[in-house]
Amino acid sequence: MSNFPFSKSILRCGAVLLALQLSAPTTGQVHYHPDGRPWTQGADRGPDKDMDGWYYNLGISGIRVQLIADAPKQLLVKGILKDSPAEGLVRVGDRITGAGGRPFVMEHRNGYGMDVFGGAGPMQEFAAALEKSQKKGKKNKGRLEVALLRGKEVLKVKLRLGTRYGVFSKTFPADCAKSELVRRDVYSFLIENQREDGSWGSPVHDVHAPLALLASGDRKHLAAVKKNVRMHARTTSAEDDSWLINWRYTGAAIVMGEYYLATKEKWVLKELQEVYDFLMSTQYMDISQLAAESKDTHPGSQPKGPLDSHGGWGHNPGFEGYGPISMITGQGALALALMSHCGIEVDRERHDAAYAFLARGTGKNGYLWYKDEVAGNQNWADMGRTGAAGLANFLSPYSDRVYASRARSHAAVIGMHPETFPDTHASPIMGMVYGALAANVRPKSFRTLMDANRWWFVLSQCPDGSFYYQPNRDNSGYGADSRLSATAMTALIFSIPMKSLHVTGKAFD
């Protein structure tokens, strides 16, 4: 049995963060912590390891910036990528005050909370100017004017960005030439970064990357997908005592389920059965599964009754720490749904126990909180958990109308609050994927989500065609990877319009 690494930052979900879920700070994302994080965090390998912190990427310009409290209409330059359009023209320490011939007019309010979610302000304004400069035609010719404050000197420089990508269409990533170019680049990036053992280095990557390549519909990518599925098969069994195990097993089931449904390779069924048996052993169903040490380590999280946490999955088997949580339970319910569609005999009572867990944590507005209790019928925050639950309900193998109704409700609230998309709890990249996949259940919500976050995709694209993990409330995965996680996520989301996977909207036979 293999024990895959999974960032322990995903465990930073205790009482303090639970309180933050419901709070609405009035300040923007400048310093979440007294020590300067997230700005002081770094990538320990990859193309961004030489940056001295975790800063926002300004698209293919190659500029990295920090938001600053005392000048909310400016962007402080903290780094320049080598061989990028900005190299030699923009310097670390410059303050960007405008772009595209216009000064920034709105103060940033980017942060975590209902009042400050989203990239309104200089981030969105720079993204709009950057993309406009890439519009193919005679006016800009791929040049972007950037206004700088260098000490007391006011400067204007022109960055040569080119027009290879052009601009996103109104329907992106569907019927969009730029999206098609992005897909080609990100699929190639994923192929190039797959490891010899078939993995991409983490349980999150090993869900998004193979699903994106499978969704491409390109047979030349199928070998890489199968190599990854074989890795999942080798590293899962009916019994496993690894740490943070439920994340990996629910993800493995989702990948292997989609692969089987696409190829009908019978050997996969045996592997899926093993994962099913494991998940049945780790789902919390009874107080007898309570870990003895949790009474001392998390006394306030002990189950209050027979239905408290019933049917859910936590980081590890049964009930340890603070017990089952919505994000993993959503993935578990989705995994069982796909396995049922593959022909695995799924215990309906156990499956519905997982769905009931998710329903107990969902408010009347469709928003799903951290555990199986409602945060408030009109409260909302990041939508990753809501997305996982929405997708699990959408793909339910049962004909009862309640599942489709729940899926639509989850999709609707994601569309109502699209500004939460790039800032989600624990694993932001995972939350973005589930948010987009579930929003796609309701086309209007998906359209609203993509339009509201166009700026994120414009600014996250790097000069080499990969995508960058932008600063976030949480940092799961960032220190070890600044590009692969965001690139795999973008590849999967941009593959949604092809409807070649069941998670992206393909109908079952």
C-alpha positions as CSV (number, residue, x, y, z in Angstrom):
1,M,0.0,0.0,0.0
2,S,1.3,3.4,-0.9
3,N,0.9,6.5,1.3
4,F,0.6,9.6,-1.0
5,P,1.5,13.0,0.4
6,F,-1.4,15.4,1.0
7,S,-0.8,18.9,2.4
8,K,-1.5,19.1,6.1
9,S,-2.8,22.6,5.5
10,I,-6.1,21.0,4.5
11,L,-6.5,20.1,8.2
12,R,-6.6,23.8,9.1
13,C,-10.3,23.6,9.6
14,G,-10.9,23.9,13.3
15,A,-13.0,26.2,15.3
16,V,-11.2,29.4,14.1
17,L,-11.8,28.7,10.4
18,L,-15.3,27.5,11.1
19,A,-16.0,30.9,12.6
20,L,-14.4,32.6,9.6
21,Q,-16.9,30.8,7.3
22,L,-19.6,32.9,8.7
23,S,-17.8,36.2,9.2
24,A,-17.7,39.0,6.6
25,P,-14.5,41.0,7.1
26,T,-14.6,44.6,5.9
27,T,-10.9,44.8,4.9
28,G,-9.5,43.4,1.7
29,Q,-6.9,40.7,1.2
30,V,-3.8,42.4,2.3
31,H,-2.5,40.4,5.3
32,Y,-4.5,37.5,6.5
33,H,-1.9,36.9,9.2
34,P,0.4,39.1,11.3
35,D,3.5,37.5,9.8
36,G,2.5,38.6,6.3
37,R,1.0,35.5,4.9
38,P,0.0,34.8,2.2
39,W,2.5,37.2,0.6
40,T,5.4,35.7,2.5
41,Q,4.8,32.1,1.3
42,G,6.9,30.7,-1.5
43,A,7.0,27.8,-4.0
44,D,9.8,25.4,-3.1
45,R,10.1,24.1,-6.7
46,G,9.0,24.8,-10.3
47,P,9.1,28.0,-12.3
48,D,8.2,30.3,-9.4
49,K,10.6,29.0,-6.8
50,D,12.8,32.1,-7.2
51,M,10.0,34.4,-6.3
52,D,10.3,35.6,-2.7
53,G,6.6,35.3,-2.0
54,W,3.1,34.3,-3.2
55,Y,1.9,37.2,-5.3
56,Y,-0.8,37.7,-8.0
57,N,0.2,36.9,-11.6
58,L,-0.8,39.6,-14.1
59,G,-1.4,37.3,-17.0
60,I,1.1,36.9,-19.8
61,S,2.8,40.2,-19.0
62,G,5.0,38.3,-16.5
63,I,4.4,40.7,-13.7
64,R,3.7,39.6,-10.1
65,V,2.1,42.1,-7.7
66,Q,0.8,42.4,-4.1
67,L,-2.3,44.3,-3.0
68,I,-1.4,47.1,-0.6
69,A,-3.5,48.5,2.2
70,D,-2.4,52.1,2.0
71,A,-2.9,52.4,-1.7
72,P,-5.9,50.3,-2.7
73,K,-6.0,51.7,-6.3
74,Q,-2.4,50.5,-6.9
75,L,-0.6,47.2,-7.4
76,L,2.9,46.9,-5.9
77,V,5.3,45.0,-8.3
78,K,7.1,42.2,-6.4
79,G,8.5,40.1,-9.2
80,I,9.1,39.9,-13.0
81,L,9.3,36.5,-14.8
82,K,12.4,36.0,-16.8
83,D,12.0,36.4,-20.5
84,S,8.5,37.8,-20.1
85,P,7.2,41.0,-21.9
86,A,7.7,43.0,-18.7
87,E,11.3,42.1,-18.2
88,G,13.5,45.2,-18.6
89,L,10.6,47.6,-18.6
90,V,8.9,47.1,-15.2
91,R,10.9,46.9,-12.0
92,V,10.3,45.4,-8.6
93,G,9.1,48.2,-6.3
94,D,7.1,50.0,-9.1
95,R,3.5,50.7,-8.4
96,I,1.1,50.1,-11.2
97,T,-1.5,52.9,-11.3
98,G,-3.4,52.1,-14.5
99,A,-3.4,50.1,-17.7
100,G,-4.6,50.4,-21.3
101,G,-4.4,54.2,-21.1
102,R,-6.7,54.5,-18.1
103,P,-6.0,54.9,-14.4
104,F,-7.5,52.4,-11.9
105,V,-10.7,53.8,-10.6
106,M,-11.9,51.3,-8.0
107,E,-10.3,50.3,-4.7
108,H,-9.6,46.6,-4.3
109,R,-11.8,44.6,-2.0
110,N,-10.5,41.2,-2.7
111,G,-10.6,38.9,0.4
112,Y,-12.7,36.3,2.2
113,G,-16.2,37.1,3.2
114,M,-19.6,38.1,1.7
115,D,-18.6,41.8,1.5
116,V,-15.2,41.3,-0.1
117,F,-15.2,38.2,-2.3
118,G,-14.1,38.7,-5.9
119,G,-11.4,40.7,-7.8
120,A,-13.2,44.0,-8.2
121,G,-10.7,46.9,-8.4
122,P,-7.3,47.1,-10.0
123,M,-7.2,43.3,-10.6
124,Q,-10.3,43.3,-12.8
125,E,-9.3,46.6,-14.5
126,F,-5.9,45.3,-15.4
127,A,-7.3,42.1,-16.7
128,A,-9.8,44.0,-19.0
129,A,-7.0,46.2,-20.4
130,L,-4.6,43.2,-20.9
131,E,-7.2,41.2,-22.8
132,K,-8.3,44.2,-24.9
133,S,-4.7,44.7,-26.0
134,Q,-4.6,41.2,-27.4
135,K,-7.6,41.7,-29.6
136,K,-6.6,41.0,-33.1
137,G,-6.6,44.1,-35.3
138,K,-4.7,47.2,-36.1
139,K,-5.3,49.4,-33.1
140,N,-3.3,47.8,-30.3
141,K,-1.2,45.3,-32.2
142,G,-0.7,43.3,-29.0
143,R,0.8,46.2,-27.0
144,L,-0.4,47.1,-23.5
145,E,0.4,50.5,-22.0
146,V,1.0,50.3,-18.2
147,A,1.2,53.4,-16.0
148,L,3.8,53.2,-13.3
149,L,4.8,55.2,-10.2
150,R,8.6,54.6,-9.7
151,G,9.5,56.6,-6.6
152,K,8.2,60.1,-7.4
153,E,8.5,59.5,-11.2
154,V,5.4,58.8,-13.3
155,L,6.1,56.5,-16.2
156,K,4.3,54.8,-19.0
157,V,5.7,51.7,-20.6
158,K,4.4,49.6,-23.4
159,L,4.5,45.8,-23.1
160,R,4.5,43.7,-26.3
161,L,2.1,40.9,-25.5
162,G,1.3,39.8,-29.0
163,T,-2.1,38.6,-30.3
164,R,-1.7,34.8,-30.5
165,Y,-4.4,34.1,-28.0
166,G,-6.8,36.9,-28.8
167,V,-9.7,37.4,-26.4
168,F,-12.3,35.1,-24.9
169,S,-15.6,34.9,-26.7
170,K,-18.9,35.8,-24.9
171,T,-19.6,32.1,-24.6
172,F,-16.1,31.0,-23.5
173,P,-14.9,28.3,-23.0
174,A,-17.5,27.1,-25.6
175,D,-17.3,28.3,-29.2
176,C,-14.1,30.3,-28.4
177,A,-10.9,30.3,-30.4
178,K,-8.9,31.5,-27.4
179,S,-10.2,28.7,-25.2
180,E,-9.3,26.1,-27.9
181,L,-5.7,27.4,-27.9
182,V,-5.7,27.3,-24.1
183,R,-6.9,23.7,-24.1
184,R,-4.1,22.7,-26.5
185,D,-1.5,24.3,-24.3
186,V,-2.8,22.9,-21.0
187,Y,-3.3,19.4,-22.3
188,S,0.3,19.4,-23.5
189,F,1.5,20.8,-20.1
190,L,-0.3,17.9,-18.3
191,I,1.3,15.3,-20.6
192,E,4.7,16.7,-20.1
193,N,4.4,16.8,-16.3
194,Q,3.0,13.3,-15.7
195,R,5.3,11.2,-13.6
196,E,6.7,7.8,-14.5
197,D,4.4,6.1,-12.0
198,G,1.4,7.6,-13.8
199,S,0.6,10.2,-11.1
200,W,0.9,14.0,-11.1
201,G,2.1,14.1,-7.5
202,S,-1.0,14.7,-5.3
203,P,-4.6,13.3,-4.9
204,V,-6.0,16.6,-6.2
205,H,-3.9,16.6,-9.4
206,D,-4.6,12.9,-9.8
207,V,-8.3,13.7,-10.2
208,H,-8.3,16.9,-12.3
209,A,-5.4,16.0,-14.7
210,P,-6.7,12.6,-15.9
211,L,-10.3,13.8,-16.1
212,A,-9.2,16.8,-18.2
213,L,-7.3,14.6,-20.6
214,L,-10.1,12.0,-20.8
215,A,-12.5,14.9,-21.4
216,S,-10.4,16.1,-24.3
217,G,-11.7,13.2,-26.4
218,D,-8.3,12.9,-28.1
219,R,-7.1,9.3,-28.3
220,K,-3.5,10.4,-28.1
221,H,-4.2,11.4,-24.4
222,L,-5.8,8.1,-23.5
223,A,-2.5,6.3,-22.8
224,A,-1.7,9.0,-20.1
225,V,-5.1,8.6,-18.6
226,K,-4.8,4.8,-18.5
227,K,-1.4,5.1,-16.9
228,N,-2.9,7.2,-14.1
229,V,-5.9,4.8,-13.7
230,R,-3.4,1.9,-13.3
231,M,-1.7,4.0,-10.6
232,H,-5.0,4.4,-8.7
233,A,-5.6,0.7,-9.1
234,R,-2.1,-0.2,-7.7
235,T,-2.4,2.1,-4.7
236,T,-5.9,1.3,-3.5
237,S,-7.3,-1.8,-1.8
238,A,-10.2,-2.8,0.4
239,E,-8.0,-2.2,3.5
240,D,-5.6,0.7,3.9
241,D,-4.4,2.5,7.0
242,S,-2.8,5.5,5.3
243,W,-3.3,9.1,6.6
244,L,-5.8,11.5,5.1
245,I,-7.0,8.5,3.2
246,N,-10.6,9.3,2.3
247,W,-9.5,12.1,0.0
248,R,-7.5,9.8,-2.1
249,Y,-10.0,7.0,-2.3
250,T,-13.0,9.1,-3.2
251,G,-10.9,10.8,-5.9
252,A,-9.6,7.4,-7.2
253,A,-13.2,6.2,-7.5
254,I,-14.3,9.2,-9.5
255,V,-11.4,8.8,-12.0
256,M,-11.7,5.1,-12.4
257,G,-15.5,5.4,-12.7
258,E,-15.3,7.9,-15.5
259,Y,-12.6,5.8,-17.2
260,Y,-14.6,2.6,-17.1
261,L,-17.7,4.4,-18.4
262,A,-15.6,5.8,-21.3
263,T,-13.8,2.5,-22.2
264,K,-15.7,-0.4,-20.6
265,E,-12.4,-2.0,-19.8
266,K,-13.6,-4.8,-17.4
267,W,-10.5,-5.0,-15.3
268,V,-11.5,-1.6,-13.8
269,L,-14.6,-3.1,-12.1
270,K,-12.5,-5.2,-9.7
271,E,-10.5,-2.2,-8.7
272,L,-13.7,-0.1,-8.2
273,Q,-15.1,-2.9,-6.0
274,E,-12.1,-2.7,-3.8
275,V,-12.5,1.1,-3.4
276,Y,-16.2,0.6,-2.7
277,D,-15.5,-1.9,0.0
278,F,-13.0,0.5,1.5
279,L,-15.4,3.4,1.5
280,M,-18.0,1.3,3.2
281,S,-15.6,0.7,6.0
282,T,-14.7,4.3,6.5
283,Q,-18.1,6.0,6.2
284,Y,-19.3,7.1,9.7
285,M,-22.5,5.3,10.6
286,D,-22.4,4.5,14.3
287,I,-21.0,5.9,17.6
288,S,-18.9,2.8,17.9
289,Q,-16.6,4.2,15.2
290,L,-15.7,7.1,17.4
291,A,-11.9,7.3,17.8
292,A,-11.1,7.2,21.5
293,E,-8.5,9.9,21.3
294,S,-10.9,12.4,19.7
295,K,-12.7,12.7,23.1
296,D,-9.6,14.4,24.4
297,T,-8.4,16.2,21.3
298,H,-11.8,17.5,20.0
299,P,-14.2,17.3,23.0
300,G,-16.5,19.9,21.5
301,S,-16.9,17.9,18.3
302,Q,-18.3,14.7,19.8
303,P,-21.6,13.5,18.1
304,K,-24.6,14.9,19.9
305,G,-27.0,12.2,18.7
306,P,-27.4,9.2,16.3
307,L,-27.8,11.5,13.2
308,D,-25.0,13.9,14.1
309,S,-22.4,13.3,11.3
310,H,-24.2,10.1,10.3
311,G,-23.4,9.0,6.7
312,G,-20.4,11.3,6.2
313,W,-16.8,10.8,5.6
314,G,-14.0,12.7,7.3
315,H,-10.3,12.8,6.6
316,N,-9.9,9.4,8.0
317,P,-12.1,6.3,8.8
318,G,-15.0,6.7,11.1
319,F,-15.0,9.7,13.4
320,E,-11.6,11.2,14.3
321,G,-10.8,14.8,15.1
322,Y,-13.8,16.9,14.4
323,G,-15.4,14.1,12.3
324,P,-17.0,13.9,8.8
325,I,-17.2,17.1,6.7
326,S,-19.2,18.1,3.7
327,M,-16.5,18.3,1.1
328,I,-15.3,14.7,1.4
329,T,-18.9,13.5,1.9
330,G,-19.9,15.2,-1.4
331,Q,-17.0,13.4,-3.1
332,G,-18.0,10.2,-1.4
333,A,-21.6,10.5,-2.6
334,L,-20.3,11.3,-6.1
335,A,-18.0,8.3,-6.1
336,L,-20.8,6.0,-5.1
337,A,-23.0,7.4,-7.8
338,L,-20.4,6.8,-10.5
339,M,-19.7,3.3,-9.2
340,S,-23.4,2.5,-9.3
341,H,-23.6,3.7,-12.9
342,C,-20.6,1.4,-13.6
343,G,-22.6,-1.6,-12.3
344,I,-21.1,-1.9,-8.8
345,E,-23.9,-2.9,-6.4
346,V,-24.1,0.1,-4.1
347,D,-26.0,-0.1,-0.8
348,R,-28.8,2.4,-1.3
349,E,-29.2,3.0,2.5
350,R,-25.6,3.9,2.9
351,H,-25.6,6.1,-0.2
352,D,-28.7,7.9,0.9
353,A,-27.1,8.4,4.4
354,A,-24.4,10.4,2.6
355,Y,-27.0,12.4,0.7
356,A,-28.9,13.1,3.9
357,F,-25.7,14.4,5.5
358,L,-25.3,16.9,2.7
359,A,-29.0,17.8,2.9
360,R,-28.7,18.5,6.7
361,G,-26.0,21.0,6.0
362,T,-27.8,22.8,3.2
363,G,-29.7,26.1,3.8
364,K,-32.9,27.0,2.0
365,N,-30.8,29.0,-0.5
366,G,-28.9,25.9,-1.6
367,Y,-25.6,26.8,0.1
368,L,-23.8,23.9,1.9
369,W,-21.9,24.6,5.0
370,Y,-18.8,22.8,6.4
371,K,-20.6,20.0,8.2
372,D,-24.1,18.6,8.5
373,E,-25.7,21.7,10.0
374,V,-27.0,24.8,8.3
375,A,-24.9,27.9,8.5
376,G,-28.0,30.1,7.9
377,N,-30.7,30.0,5.3
378,Q,-29.4,33.1,3.5
379,N,-25.7,32.9,4.5
380,W,-23.1,31.9,1.9
381,A,-19.4,31.7,1.4
382,D,-17.1,29.6,-0.8
383,M,-18.9,27.1,-3.0
384,G,-16.6,24.1,-3.3
385,R,-18.7,22.0,-0.9
386,T,-21.9,23.1,-2.5
387,G,-20.5,22.1,-5.9
388,A,-19.5,18.6,-4.8
389,A,-22.9,18.0,-3.3
390,G,-24.6,19.4,-6.4
391,L,-22.7,17.2,-8.8
392,A,-23.3,14.1,-6.6
393,N,-27.0,14.8,-6.6
394,F,-27.0,15.5,-10.4
395,L,-25.4,12.1,-11.1
396,S,-27.5,10.2,-8.6
397,P,-28.4,6.7,-10.0
398,Y,-31.9,7.0,-8.4
399,S,-35.0,8.3,-10.2
400,D,-36.5,10.2,-7.3
401,R,-37.0,13.9,-8.2
402,V,-35.4,15.1,-4.9
403,Y,-31.9,14.5,-6.3
404,A,-32.4,16.6,-9.4
405,S,-34.1,19.3,-7.3
406,R,-31.1,19.5,-4.9
407,A,-28.7,19.7,-7.8
408,R,-30.6,22.6,-9.3
409,S,-30.7,24.4,-6.0
410,H,-26.9,24.0,-5.5
411,A,-26.3,25.2,-9.1
412,A,-28.5,28.2,-8.6
413,V,-26.8,29.5,-5.5
414,I,-23.4,29.1,-7.2
415,G,-24.7,31.3,-10.0
416,M,-26.1,33.8,-7.5
417,H,-22.7,34.3,-5.9
418,P,-20.1,33.7,-8.5
419,E,-17.6,36.1,-6.9
420,T,-16.7,33.3,-4.3
421,F,-15.3,31.1,-7.1
422,P,-11.6,31.6,-6.8
423,D,-11.4,31.8,-3.0
424,T,-12.5,28.5,-1.3
425,H,-11.7,26.8,1.9
426,A,-8.9,24.2,2.4
427,S,-8.1,23.3,-1.2
428,P,-9.1,26.3,-3.4
429,I,-8.3,24.5,-6.6
430,M,-10.6,21.6,-5.8
431,G,-13.4,24.0,-4.8
432,M,-13.1,25.8,-8.1
433,V,-13.5,22.6,-10.1
434,Y,-16.6,21.4,-8.2
435,G,-18.1,24.9,-8.3
436,A,-17.8,25.0,-12.1
437,L,-18.9,21.4,-12.6
438,A,-22.0,21.8,-10.5
439,A,-22.9,25.2,-12.0
440,N,-22.9,23.5,-15.3
441,V,-26.0,21.6,-14.2
442,R,-27.8,24.9,-14.8
443,P,-26.4,26.6,-17.9
444,K,-27.4,30.1,-16.7
445,S,-25.4,29.6,-13.5
446,F,-22.3,28.4,-15.4
447,R,-22.5,31.4,-17.8
448,T,-22.7,33.8,-14.8
449,L,-19.8,32.0,-13.1
450,M,-17.5,32.2,-16.1
451,D,-18.4,35.8,-16.9
452,A,-17.8,37.0,-13.3
453,N,-14.4,35.2,-13.2
454,R,-13.1,36.0,-16.7
455,W,-10.6,38.2,-15.0
456,W,-9.2,35.2,-13.0
457,F,-8.5,33.2,-16.1
458,V,-7.0,36.2,-18.0
459,L,-4.6,37.0,-15.1
460,S,-3.7,33.4,-14.2
461,Q,-2.4,32.5,-17.6
462,C,1.4,32.7,-17.7
463,P,3.7,33.6,-20.7
464,D,4.5,29.9,-21.2
465,G,0.8,28.9,-21.5
466,S,0.5,27.3,-18.0
467,F,-1.8,28.7,-15.4
468,Y,-0.8,30.0,-12.0
469,Y,-2.3,29.4,-8.5
470,Q,-3.3,32.9,-7.4
471,P,-3.1,33.9,-3.7
472,N,-6.0,32.7,-1.7
473,R,-7.5,32.3,1.8
474,D,-5.9,28.9,2.1
475,N,-2.8,27.5,0.4
476,S,-3.3,23.8,0.1
477,G,-0.8,22.6,-2.5
478,Y,0.8,26.0,-3.3
479,G,4.1,25.5,-1.6
480,A,4.9,22.4,-3.6
481,D,3.3,23.6,-6.8
482,S,2.4,27.0,-8.3
483,R,1.4,25.9,-11.8
484,L,0.3,22.2,-12.1
485,S,-2.8,22.5,-9.8
486,A,-4.2,25.6,-11.6
487,T,-3.3,24.3,-15.0
488,A,-5.1,21.0,-14.4
489,M,-8.1,22.8,-13.0
490,T,-8.3,25.1,-16.0
491,A,-7.9,22.2,-18.4
492,L,-10.9,20.4,-16.8
493,I,-13.1,23.5,-16.6
494,F,-12.4,24.5,-20.2
495,S,-13.3,20.9,-21.2
496,I,-16.8,21.2,-19.8
497,P,-18.5,22.4,-23.1
498,M,-17.5,19.1,-24.8
499,K,-19.7,17.1,-22.5
500,S,-17.5,14.1,-23.0
501,L,-17.6,13.0,-19.3
502,H,-20.6,12.4,-17.1
503,V,-19.2,15.0,-14.6
504,T,-19.2,17.5,-17.4
505,G,-22.8,16.7,-18.6
506,K,-22.6,13.6,-20.7
507,A,-25.9,11.6,-20.6
508,F,-25.8,8.0,-19.4
509,D,-26.7,5.4,-21.9
